[in-house]
Amino acid sequence: MAHANVWNSRPRQYGKGARQCRVCAHRAGLIRKYNLNICRQCFREYANDIGFHKYR
């Protein structure tokens, strides 16, 4: 196995590279609480549909 082939020879099971948004597949800004796995931009868009309401 050459040096260049070693980098992605195994799938990632940990870290930021292993997780992505279930809506848009973005990897940054993930909300993982309650097993949502949605980026913050998509969360703002779909929060009411999911059942999160802003009380003020």
C-alpha positions in Angstrom: 0.0 0.0 0.0 1.5 3.3 -1.1 1.6 6.3 1.2 -1.2 8.2 -0.7 -3.5 5.2 -0.4 -3.4 5.0 3.4 -5.3 8.3 4.1 -8.8 7.2 3.3 -8.4 3.4 3.4 -10.8 3.0 6.3 -14.2 4.7 6.8 -14.3 7.3 9.6 -16.2 6.3 12.7 -15.3 9.2 14.9 -14.8 13.0 14.7 -16.3 15.7 12.6 -15.6 13.9 9.4 -17.9 11.0 10.4 -21.0 13.2 10.9 -23.1 15.3 8.5 -26.4 17.1 8.3 -29.2 14.7 7.4 -30.8 17.5 5.3 -28.0 19.1 3.3 -24.9 16.9 4.1 -23.0 19.9 5.6 -20.4 19.0 8.2 -20.1 22.2 10.2 -22.4 23.6 12.8 -24.1 20.3 13.6 -26.8 20.1 16.3 -26.4 16.6 17.7 -28.6 17.0 20.8 -31.6 14.7 20.9 -30.0 12.8 18.0 -31.1 15.6 15.5 -27.9 15.6 13.4 -29.0 18.8 11.6 -26.8 21.8 10.9 -27.8 25.0 12.5 -28.9 26.6 9.2 -31.3 23.7 8.4 -32.5 23.7 12.0 -33.7 27.3 11.7 -35.5 26.4 8.6 -37.2 23.2 9.9 -37.5 23.9 13.6 -41.3 24.5 13.5 -41.9 21.4 11.4 -39.9 19.3 13.9 -41.8 20.7 16.9 -39.5 23.3 18.4 -41.3 26.5 19.2 -39.8 29.8 20.3 -41.5 31.1 23.5 -41.1 34.8 24.2 
